[in-house]
């Protein structure tokens, strides 16, 4: 397909439809904002040459036509945040799994007629967020049940889409992460799944030091039995964690477990007796295994008919053959955007470098770290080298060139802003008119906020004023102060005011409060009222701009009043820090 769907998730979700022109060259064909939807998107895919589907984690389903540039289907299933979705193998159906007040359901939606073909009630203990297509006419739901200190289990629910029969198959070697269980990676092409094998295996090297062997298990998608267990890396004790103290603790716990296991891998290093197993603290063992497995193995990526790739903490990757063959470990030793602002060495930064394999293309492995893509170039001869480790420098992946019109640039720039249109931005009348509109709009903040953002821009079509400039100019106009007070009152009575921001460092409407209180001490009360509802822990502007201005400008005779009123607030001590002795 010639289109790619991109989702920008700051504030309300912004959809960008990119048409491919040539390799790495796109044109923005269409962009629009998902109004009142700042929730994570779990599916955004083309299902034919012209149409795509968007599903968020509340199971809000929308389908769009690119040629018509319009919404062609929408349905809210009102699921909770664990919803998921997947396209059928032929892209003619959408599978949506969600939990609602009536139970957990799997709905099958036709993408040709947009009818709900089936709605299947699922078991109560199933996690709808772990939906995946299975072999034949089935869908799968991975289940992980971990209760710290108790026996763990995992397996798959199989839902037959024809008969609607639901069965569960328990698997061996359950993962032990109670809070962030990860579903196995599935390849329908190979009819197998892959995941780390959660067990302890240790051997001694020539220096009589323990090596901890990490394996990946491959299992059949019909029987869920393990086909192969492939060792993918050996870790020295000091490599088990990025923290030296944790590495020692993990090694001690895993060695103890290995020494008392039925296989007796380290029996010669331990005096085994019948009570050894009882001496292992299960909570401690689970925590150690989570840091060992989840803290080191970051991704499994199916590549071709014969192999898959794995990535580890620190930007380390290797190719693994289904037959157990291993390429060298390709170890990242430098990043293109390394800076020494935190006085860390490259080695210290790489110890915690967290990346996943985004794609593998010919002799390139693309790693994604947060929103950045990095490229590791690997020669064909290096894949079969006898070297144990080959050092590599990551380069920044060449960014896509996107053609975009000025109109669309402006649309994307303003996606989270409420635009206040006036006739003349240079006149007092125009500024007062803008304040009246903001008063009216803030009476129903749910209608205008963009996720966690509340931003206003004032425009007359020729010139535009951001909030800081607008409130600074407007506050001195006769009658403006009372209007700004109404805006602040609307905000402070909004139940979710503490979750609203102007940007990363500034809470919503902070400039309105700043310039109102700067204009006259009689308005200090509104600053106190404002500080009582905002998020103090994630604030920068008010603590570094508003309060210093108030104490500097009004310390005499209002300093005592300021301190007294701030001390009454829930976060009073935080706001008063540095001012107690003034």
C-alpha positions in Angstrom: 0.0 0.0 0.0 1.2 3.5 -0.8 0.1 5.1 2.4 1.5 5.2 5.9 -0.5 6.3 9.0 1.3 8.3 11.6 -0.2 9.2 15.0 1.2 12.1 17.1 0.0 11.6 20.7 0.8 14.9 22.5 -2.6 16.3 23.6 -5.4 15.0 21.3 -4.2 12.4 18.8 -3.2 13.9 15.5 -3.5 11.6 12.4 -1.2 12.1 9.5 -1.8 10.2 6.3 1.5 10.0 4.4 1.7 9.0 0.7 4.9 7.4 -0.4 6.6 9.1 -3.3 9.9 7.3 -3.3 12.0 5.5 -0.7 12.1 7.6 2.4 10.2 10.4 0.6 6.5 11.1 1.5 3.8 13.7 1.0 1.3 14.6 3.7 -2.0 13.8 2.0 -4.3 14.5 4.9 -4.1 15.4 8.6 -6.8 15.8 11.2 -7.2 15.8 15.0 -9.1 13.1 16.9 -11.2 15.5 19.0 -11.7 14.5 22.6 -9.4 11.6 22.2 -5.9 11.7 23.8 -6.0 8.0 24.7 -3.3 5.6 23.4 -3.9 4.2 20.0 -3.7 0.4 19.9 -4.3 0.0 16.1 -3.7 2.4 13.2 -3.5 0.5 9.9 -4.5 0.6 6.3 -7.0 -2.3 5.5 -7.2 -1.6 1.7 -5.7 0.8 -0.8 -7.9 3.7 0.3 -9.1 3.1 3.9 -7.6 2.8 7.3 -8.8 2.0 10.8 -8.0 3.7 14.1 -8.8 2.0 17.5 -7.9 3.4 20.9 -7.5 1.5 24.2 -11.1 2.2 25.1 -12.2 0.4 22.0 -13.3 3.5 20.2 -13.2 2.3 16.6 -13.1 4.7 13.6 -12.6 4.0 9.9 -11.6 6.6 7.3 -11.5 7.0 3.5 -8.5 8.8 2.2 -10.0 9.7 -1.2 -13.1 11.1 0.4 -11.2 12.5 3.3 -14.0 11.6 5.7 -15.0 9.3 8.6 -16.9 6.3 7.2 -17.5 4.3 10.3 -17.4 5.0 14.1 -18.4 3.0 17.1 -17.6 3.4 20.8 -17.6 0.1 22.7 -16.8 2.0 25.9 -14.2 -0.5 27.0 -11.6 0.1 29.7 -8.0 0.9 29.1 -7.0 -2.7 28.3 -8.8 -3.0 25.0 -6.9 -4.2 21.9 -7.6 -4.8 18.2 -6.3 -6.6 15.1 -7.1 -7.0 11.5 -8.0 -10.4 10.1 -5.4 -12.1 7.8 -7.3 -10.9 4.7 -7.9 -7.4 6.1 -11.7 -7.7 5.6 -12.6 -7.9 9.3 -11.6 -6.1 12.5 -11.3 -8.0 15.8 -11.8 -5.8 18.8 -11.4 -7.1 22.4 -12.6 -5.0 25.3 -13.9 -5.1 28.9 -17.1 -3.3 29.7 -19.6 -3.4 32.6 -21.3 -6.4 31.0 -18.2 -8.5 30.7 -15.3 -9.1 28.3 -16.1 -9.4 24.6 -14.6 -10.1 21.3 -16.4 -8.3 18.5 -15.9 -9.1 14.8 -16.7 -6.1 12.6 -17.0 -6.4 8.8 -14.8 -3.7 7.1 -16.9 -3.9 4.0 -20.4 -3.4 5.4 -19.4 -2.2 8.9 -21.8 -4.6 10.6 -20.9 -6.5 13.8 -20.8 -10.1 12.6 -20.3 -11.6 16.0 -19.9 -10.6 19.7 -18.4 -13.4 21.7 -18.5 -13.3 25.5 -15.0 -14.2 26.8 -13.9 -15.7 30.2 -13.6 -13.3 33.1 -9.9 -14.0 33.8 -8.9 -13.2 30.2 -6.9 -10.1 29.4 -8.4 -8.4 26.4 -5.2 -6.4 25.8 -3.3 -9.6 24.7 -5.3 -10.2 21.5 -3.4 -11.8 18.5 -4.5 -13.6 15.3 -3.9 -17.4 15.5 -3.6 -20.1 12.9 -6.7 -20.9 10.8 -9.9 -19.3 12.0 -8.8 -18.5 15.5 -7.7 -15.7 17.6 -5.5 -16.0 20.7 -5.3 -14.3 24.1 -2.1 -14.8 26.1 -2.6 -15.1 29.9 0.0 -14.6 32.6 -0.9 -15.2 36.2 1.7 -14.1 38.7 1.1 -13.6 42.4 4.3 -12.7 44.1 5.5 -15.5 46.3 3.0 -18.0 44.8 3.2 -20.4 41.9 3.0 -18.6 38.5 1.3 -19.9 35.4 0.8 -18.8 31.8 -0.8 -20.0 28.6 -3.2 -19.2 25.8 -6.9 -18.9 25.3 -7.9 -20.0 21.8 -11.2 -18.7 20.4 -12.6 -20.5 17.4 -14.3 -17.8 15.3 -16.6 -20.3 13.5 -17.8 -22.4 16.4 -17.1 -19.8 19.1 -15.6 -22.5 21.2 -13.1 -21.2 23.7 -10.3 -23.4 25.2 -7.3 -22.8 27.4 -3.9 -24.4 27.2 -1.3 -24.0 30.0 2.3 -23.7 29.0 5.6 -24.4 30.6 8.1 -21.9 32.1 5.7 -19.0 33.0 7.1 -15.5 33.2 7.4 -14.0 36.6 6.7 -10.4 36.1 3.7 -9.6 38.2 3.2 -6.0 37.0 4.3 -5.8 33.4 3.8 -9.1 31.7 4.7 -9.1 28.1 2.9 -11.2 25.5 5.1 -13.5 23.4 6.0 -12.5 19.8 4.0 -14.4 17.2 4.8 -15.3 13.6 1.8 -16.7 11.7 4.1 -17.3 8.8 6.1 -19.8 10.8 3.1 -20.8 13.0 5.3 -20.3 16.1 5.5 -17.9 19.1 8.7 -16.9 20.9 9.4 -15.6 24.3 12.2 -15.7 26.9 12.4 -19.0 28.8 12.0 -18.0 32.4 14.4 -20.5 34.1 17.8 -20.5 35.6 20.7 -22.2 33.8 24.3 -21.7 34.8 27.6 -23.1 33.7 31.1 -22.4 34.7 33.7 -20.9 32.4 37.4 -21.7 32.1 38.1 -19.3 35.0 35.6 -21.2 37.2 33.2 -18.2 37.1 29.5 -18.7 36.6 27.9 -17.8 33.2 24.1 -17.4 33.2 22.5 -18.7 30.1 19.5 -16.9 28.7 17.3 -18.9 26.3 14.4 -18.1 24.0 11.7 -20.7 23.6 9.9 -21.3 20.3 6.4 -22.9 20.7 3.7 -24.2 18.3 0.6 -22.0 17.9 -1.7 -25.0 17.8 -0.5 -27.2 20.7 1.5 -24.4 22.5 4.2 -27.0 23.2 7.8 -25.9 23.1 9.5 -26.9 19.8 12.9 -25.6 20.7 14.8 -23.8 23.5 17.7 -21.8 22.1 20.4 -20.3 24.2 20.8 -16.7 22.9 23.4 -15.2 25.3 25.6 -16.0 28.2 25.9 -13.3 30.9 28.7 -12.9 33.4 27.6 -12.0 36.9 28.5 -8.4 36.5 26.4 -8.1 33.4 23.1 -9.1 35.0 22.1 -5.5 35.9 23.3 -2.0 35.1 23.9 -1.6 38.8 26.9 -3.4 40.3 25.1 -4.1 43.6 22.0 -5.5 41.9 24.2 -7.7 39.7 25.7 -9.3 42.8 22.3 -9.8 44.5 20.8 -11.3 41.3 23.7 -13.6 40.8 23.5 -14.8 44.4 19.8 -15.5 44.1 20.0 -17.3 40.8 23.0 -19.4 41.9 21.1 -20.4 44.9 18.1 -21.4 42.8 20.2 -23.3 40.3 22.0 -25.1 43.1 18.8 -26.4 44.5 17.0 -27.2 41.3 16.2 -30.7 40.3 18.7 -30.6 37.5 21.4 -29.8 40.0 23.4 -27.7 37.6 25.5 -26.3 40.4 25.2 -29.1 42.9 29.0 -29.4 43.2 29.1 -25.8 44.5 26.4 -26.3 47.1 25.8 -28.8 49.9 22.3 -29.8 48.8 19.8 -31.2 51.3 16.0 -31.6 51.3 15.5 -28.2 52.8 17.4 -26.2 50.2 14.3 -25.3 48.1 12.6 -24.0 51.3 15.5 -21.6 51.9 14.8 -19.7 48.6 12.7 -16.6 49.1 10.2 -16.7 46.2 9.6 -12.9 46.3 13.4 -12.3 46.0 13.7 -15.0 43.3 10.8 -13.5 41.2 12.3 -10.0 41.5 15.7 -11.2 40.5 14.4 -13.1 37.5 12.4 -10.0 36.3 15.5 -7.8 36.5 17.6 -10.6 34.8 15.1 -11.4 31.9 13.0 -8.2 31.4 15.9 -5.9 32.3 18.2 -7.4 29.7 16.2 -9.0 26.8 14.3 -6.1 25.1 12.9 -7.6 21.9 12.6 -10.6 19.7 12.1 -9.9 16.0 11.2 -12.6 13.4 13.3 -12.0 10.3 13.2 -14.8 7.6 12.6 -18.5 7.1 15.6 -19.5 9.1 16.2 -16.9 11.8 15.1 -14.2 14.2 16.9 -11.3 15.9 17.2 -10.4 19.6 18.1 -7.1 21.3 19.5 -6.6 24.7 20.1 -3.7 27.1 22.8 -1.4 25.9 22.0 -1.6 22.2 23.3 -5.1 21.8 21.8 -7.3 19.0 22.4 -10.7 17.4 20.9 -13.0 14.8 19.7 -16.4 16.0 19.0 -19.3 13.7 16.1 -21.6 14.3 18.7 -24.3 14.3 20.5 -22.7 17.2 23.3 -21.0 15.2 24.4 -17.6 16.6 25.9 -14.6 15.0 28.4 -12.6 17.1 27.0 -10.1 19.6 26.9 -6.7 17.9 27.6 -4.3 20.7 26.9 -0.6 20.5 29.8 1.5 21.7 28.7 4.9 20.6 25.6 6.9 19.9 25.3 9.8 17.4 23.7 12.2 19.8 25.9 11.6 22.8 26.2 14.7 25.1 28.0 15.0 28.4 25.4 17.3 30.1 24.9 14.7 32.9 28.6 14.2 33.2 28.3 10.5 32.2 30.7 8.6 30.1 29.3 6.8 26.9 29.7 3.5 28.8 27.5 4.8 31.6 24.8 6.0 29.2 24.9 2.7 27.2 24.4 0.7 30.4 20.8 1.9 30.5 20.3 2.4 26.8 16.8 1.0 26.2 16.0 0.1 22.6 13.8 -2.3 20.6 14.3 -3.7 17.1 12.1 -1.7 14.8 13.1 -3.4 11.6 15.8 -5.4 9.9 16.5 -4.5 6.3 19.3 -6.2 4.3 22.4 -5.4 6.3 20.8 -2.9 8.6 19.2 -3.3 12.0 17.0 -0.3 13.0 16.7 0.2 16.7 14.0 2.4 18.3 14.8 4.2 21.5 11.8 6.4 22.7 10.9 8.3 19.5 14.4 8.1 17.9 15.5 5.6 15.3 19.1 4.4 15.1 20.8 2.4 12.4 23.4 -0.3 12.9 25.2 -1.4 9.7 26.3 -5.1 9.6 28.2 -6.7 6.8 27.2 -10.1 5.6 30.6 -11.5 6.5 30.2 -10.3 10.0 27.1 -12.4 10.6 29.2 -15.6 10.3 32.3 -14.3 11.9 33.9 -16.4 14.7 34.4 -13.3 16.8 32.3 -13.4 20.0 31.7 -9.7 20.1 31.9 -7.0 17.3 31.7 -3.4 18.4 29.4 -1.1 16.4 28.7 2.7 16.3 25.0 3.6 15.9 24.2 6.2 13.4 20.9 8.2 13.3 18.6 6.7 10.8 18.0 9.1 7.9 14.8 10.9 8.6 11.9 10.7 6.2 11.5 13.7 3.9 7.8 14.8 4.1 6.3 17.3 1.8 3.8 19.4 3.7 1.8 22.5 2.8 1.9 25.7 4.9 -1.8 25.2 5.6 -1.2 21.7 7.0 1.9 22.9 9.0 -0.4 25.4 10.6 -3.1 22.9 11.3 -0.6 20.5 13.0 0.9 23.4 15.0 -2.5 24.5 16.3 -3.9 21.0 16.9 -4.0 21.4 20.7 -4.9 25.1 20.7 -8.3 26.7 21.0 -8.2 29.6 18.4 -10.0 32.7 19.6 -11.1 34.7 16.5 -11.6 38.5 16.8 -11.9 41.3 14.2 -8.9 43.4 15.3 -6.3 42.0 17.6 -4.6 45.5 17.9 -7.7 47.1 19.4 -8.8 47.1 23.1 -12.2 46.1 21.9 -10.8 43.0 20.1 -8.8 41.9 23.2 -11.9 42.3 25.5 -13.9 40.4 22.9 -11.3 37.6 23.2 -11.5 37.6 27.0 -15.3 37.2 26.7 -15.0 34.2 24.5 -12.5 32.6 26.8 -14.8 33.2 29.8 -17.6 31.4 27.9 -15.4 28.6 26.7 -13.8 27.9 30.1 -17.3 27.3 31.5 -17.1 23.9 29.9 -13.4 22.9 29.8 -14.1 19.4 28.8 -15.2 20.7 25.4 -12.0 22.6 24.6 -9.1 20.8 26.3 -6.8 18.7 24.2 -6.0 15.7 26.4 -3.9 17.2 29.2 -3.4 20.5 27.4 -5.4 23.7 27.6 -4.1 26.3 25.3 -5.5 29.5 23.8 -4.4 31.6 20.8 -6.0 34.8 19.8 -6.1 35.7 16.1 -7.6 38.2 13.7 -6.6 36.3 10.6 -3.5 38.4 10.1 -1.8 38.4 13.4 -1.8 35.9 16.3 -1.1 36.3 20.0 -0.1 33.4 22.2 -1.4 33.4 25.8 1.7 35.1 27.3 1.5 38.1 25.0 -2.3 38.2 25.0 -2.8 38.3 28.8 0.1 40.7 29.2 -1.5 43.2 26.8 -5.1 42.6 27.9 -4.7 43.0 31.6 -4.2 46.8 31.6 -7.4 47.4 29.7 -10.3 48.8 31.7 -12.7 45.9 32.6 -10.2 43.2 31.6 -9.3 42.2 35.2 -12.8 41.1 36.1 -13.0 39.0 32.9 -9.7 37.3 33.7 -11.0 36.7 37.3 -13.9 34.9 35.8 -11.6 32.8 33.6 -9.5 31.8 36.7 -12.7 31.0 38.7 -13.9 28.7 35.9 -10.6 27.0 35.9 -10.2 26.6 39.6 -13.7 25.1 39.9 -13.0 22.5 37.2 -12.6 19.1 38.9 -9.6 18.0 36.8 -7.7 21.3 36.9 -4.6 19.6 38.4 -4.2 17.6 35.2 -4.1 20.5 32.8 -1.0 22.2 31.3 0.1 24.8 28.8 3.3 22.9 28.1 5.7 20.7 29.9 6.9 23.4 32.3 3.7 25.5 32.6 0.3 24.7 34.1 -2.8 25.8 32.2 -3.7 29.5 32.4 -0.5 30.3 34.4 0.0 33.5 32.3 -3.5 34.7 33.1 -2.7 34.4 36.8 0.8 35.9 36.5 -0.2 39.1 34.7 -3.4 39.6 36.8 -1.5 39.4 40.1 1.4 41.4 38.8 -1.0 44.3 37.9 -2.2 44.8 41.5 -1.8 43.3 44.9 -5.5 43.1 45.4 -5.5 40.0 43.1 -3.0 38.0 45.2 -6.0 35.9 46.5 -6.5 34.5 42.9 -2.9 33.4 42.8 -3.4 31.5 46.1 -6.6 30.0 44.8 -4.9 29.0 41.6 -1.9 27.4 43.4 -4.4 25.3 45.5 -5.6 23.3 42.5 -2.7 22.9 40.1 -0.1 20.1 40.0 2.7 21.4 42.3 5.0 18.4 41.7 5.2 18.9 37.9 5.3 22.7 38.0 8.2 24.9 36.9 6.7 28.2 35.9 4.8 29.1 39.1 7.6 28.1 41.4 10.2 29.9 39.4 8.3 32.9 38.0 5.0 33.6 39.7 6.1 33.2 43.4 9.4 35.0 43.0 7.5 37.9 41.4 5.0 38.0 44.2 7.5 37.9 47.0 9.8 40.4 45.3 7.0 42.9 44.4 4.7 42.5 47.4 6.9 41.3 50.3 6.1 44.5 52.1 3.4 44.7 53.3 1.9 41.5 51.9 4.7 39.0 52.5 3.2 37.7 55.8 -0.2 37.2 54.2 1.4 35.3 51.3 3.2 32.9 53.6 0.2 32.4 55.8 -2.1 31.6 52.9 0.5 29.4 51.1 1.0 27.4 54.4 -2.6 26.5 54.4 -2.4 24.8 51.0 -1.9 21.0 50.7 1.4 21.6 48.9 2.2 24.7 51.0 5.6 23.5 52.1 6.5 22.9 48.5 5.5 26.4 47.5 7.1 28.0 50.5 10.5 26.3 50.0 13.1 29.1 50.1 10.7 31.7 51.4 10.3 30.6 55.1 12.9 32.9 56.4 12.2 35.9 54.3 
